Amino acid sequence: MMNTEMRNQIASIVKKYCGEQRIIDAATSKTVQEAEHHGANARSTVAQRYYDAEQYVRHISPAWATLDATEQHILTEFYGHRTRRTGATGRLITEYGISAREVYYLCAKARRHFADALKATVL
């Protein structure tokens, strides 16, 4: 049984990442068959995204919580910003005052720590 906090996290993730286009397509379809097709696709898409969000909350969120703030920040800079895919190394060099080699070392260390934490939540 999931607690209320977990349900709220799942609901917010589904709302954030659930594409509404298929639901709109179902509502604006010209034939019943088109609407049924889009409606079925929308339901299966929402169900899959709900499952993915549930897995995220169950496995990834606790693993992420094991990382310290610096590790989270480094991984977010490298992998979390979809709009800023380049320049993470430069930003971290400036922010922490370290060399590029040290940035890559810290990133690799944070990835290993996160991977180990993920393995622990799955097992």
C-alpha positions as CSV (number, residue, x, y, z in Angstrom):
1,M,0.0,0.0,0.0
2,M,1.4,3.4,-1.0
3,N,1.4,6.3,1.4
4,T,-0.1,9.7,0.5
5,E,3.3,11.3,-0.1
6,M,4.3,8.6,-2.7
7,R,0.9,9.0,-4.4
8,N,1.4,12.7,-4.6
9,Q,4.9,12.3,-6.1
10,I,3.6,9.9,-8.7
11,A,0.7,12.2,-9.6
12,S,3.0,15.2,-10.1
13,I,5.4,13.2,-12.2
14,V,2.5,11.8,-14.4
15,K,1.1,15.3,-14.8
16,K,4.4,16.8,-15.7
17,Y,5.4,14.2,-18.3
18,C,2.0,13.0,-19.6
19,G,1.5,14.2,-23.1
20,E,-2.0,15.6,-23.5
21,Q,-2.0,15.6,-27.4
22,R,-3.6,12.1,-27.7
23,I,-6.4,13.1,-25.3
24,I,-7.0,16.3,-27.4
25,D,-6.9,14.2,-30.6
26,A,-9.6,11.9,-29.2
27,A,-11.8,14.8,-28.3
28,T,-11.4,16.4,-31.7
29,S,-11.7,13.3,-33.8
30,K,-14.2,13.3,-36.7
31,T,-15.2,9.6,-36.4
32,V,-16.0,7.3,-33.5
33,Q,-13.3,4.9,-34.6
34,E,-10.7,7.7,-34.6
35,A,-11.8,8.8,-31.1
36,E,-11.7,5.2,-29.8
37,H,-8.2,4.8,-31.3
38,H,-6.9,8.0,-29.8
39,G,-8.7,7.3,-26.5
40,A,-7.1,3.8,-26.2
41,N,-3.7,5.2,-27.0
42,A,-4.2,7.9,-24.5
43,R,-5.2,5.4,-21.8
44,S,-2.3,3.1,-22.5
45,T,0.1,6.0,-22.6
46,V,-1.1,7.4,-19.2
47,A,-1.0,3.9,-17.7
48,Q,2.6,3.4,-18.9
49,R,3.7,6.8,-17.6
50,Y,2.0,6.1,-14.3
51,Y,3.9,2.8,-14.0
52,D,7.2,4.6,-15.0
53,A,6.5,7.3,-12.4
54,E,5.8,4.6,-9.7
55,Q,9.1,2.9,-10.5
56,Y,10.9,6.2,-10.4
57,V,9.5,7.0,-6.9
58,R,10.2,3.4,-5.7
59,H,13.8,3.1,-6.9
60,I,15.4,6.2,-8.3
61,S,14.2,8.7,-5.7
62,P,15.7,6.8,-2.7
63,A,19.0,6.2,-4.6
64,W,19.1,9.9,-5.5
65,A,18.6,10.8,-1.8
66,T,21.8,8.9,-0.9
67,L,23.9,11.3,-2.9
68,D,25.2,14.4,-1.2
69,A,24.3,17.9,-2.5
70,T,27.6,18.2,-4.6
71,E,27.0,14.9,-6.3
72,Q,23.4,15.7,-7.1
73,H,24.5,19.1,-8.5
74,I,27.2,17.6,-10.7
75,L,24.9,14.9,-12.1
76,T,22.1,17.5,-12.6
77,E,24.5,19.7,-14.5
78,F,25.7,16.9,-16.8
79,Y,22.5,15.0,-17.3
80,G,19.5,16.9,-15.8
81,H,19.2,20.0,-17.9
82,R,17.6,19.2,-21.2
83,T,17.9,22.7,-22.5
84,R,21.6,23.1,-21.4
85,R,23.2,20.0,-22.7
86,T,26.6,21.6,-23.3
87,G,28.8,23.7,-21.1
88,A,28.4,21.7,-17.8
89,T,32.2,21.2,-17.5
90,G,32.8,25.0,-17.9
91,R,30.1,25.9,-15.4
92,L,31.4,23.5,-12.8
93,I,35.0,24.6,-13.3
94,T,33.9,28.2,-12.7
95,E,31.7,27.3,-9.8
96,Y,34.0,25.0,-7.9
97,G,37.4,26.5,-9.0
98,I,38.8,23.1,-10.1
99,S,40.3,21.7,-13.3
100,A,38.3,19.9,-16.0
101,R,40.0,16.7,-15.0
102,E,38.7,17.0,-11.5
103,V,35.2,17.8,-12.8
104,Y,35.2,14.6,-14.8
105,Y,36.6,12.6,-11.8
106,L,33.8,14.0,-9.6
107,C,31.2,13.2,-12.2
108,A,32.4,9.6,-12.6
109,K,32.5,9.2,-8.8
110,A,29.0,10.5,-8.5
111,R,27.8,8.2,-11.3
112,R,29.3,5.2,-9.5
113,H,27.8,6.2,-6.2
114,F,24.4,6.6,-7.8
115,A,24.7,3.3,-9.7
116,D,25.6,1.5,-6.4
117,A,22.6,3.1,-4.7
118,L,20.3,2.0,-7.5
119,K,21.6,-1.5,-7.3
120,A,20.9,-1.5,-3.5
121,T,17.2,-0.3,-4.0
122,V,16.5,-3.0,-6.7
123,L,18.0,-5.9,-4.8
